[in-house]
Structures are given as structure tokens and as C-alpha cells.
């Protein structure tokens, strides 16, 4: 899961942020208002395409993350089931601990 999150950060920076910054530098280096307006129009179109691509990437990565979480939860639930699951003594000890903590607060 950590890999997925870090990979998303790297992909976003590499594919989208750096190219946007390069586009801004072209605008700053424009010779006149006409050229600057052309760069601005181009930047606007590219930004809209980038926004759509970023939205798609975020959705894809969110779905991958949720799938990984569900898979891990299932693995943990199976592991706990193999251990015998919770029993009445364990549950009573947990409840007693919670009451003890509530009384101290």
C-alpha cells in the first residue's frame, strides 16, 4: 500500500507537474503579448487534458488501494478465525479494560 501511494506521487510529479511548470516558463519567456496569449491558450488546453488524466489516475489508484485494503482485511480475518476467534473470556477482559479506562478519564 505504501508503494502504491509513493508510486502515485512519483507518477503525478513526473507526468503532470513538471510539464506544467515547463509550460509556465514558456509563457514567461514570450516575446510579446500575442505569443504570450498563444502560450496561454495552449496551456489552458493542456491543463484540461491533464486534469482529466489526473482524475482518471486518482480513480484507478483509489480502486487499487481499496482492493488491497479489502484483501488484507480478509487475510487478517482468516488468520483470526484460524486462531479460534474471540471467546467470552477475551471479550470480558476487553470490556473490563474499557471500563477501567473510562473511570480514569
Buried (B, 14 or more C-beta within 10 A) or exposed (E): EEEEEEEBEEEBEEEBEEEEEEBEEBBEEBEEEEEBEBBBEEBEEBEEEBEEEBEEBEEEBEEBBEEEEEEEEEEEEEEEEEEEEEEEEEEEEEEEEEEEEEEEE
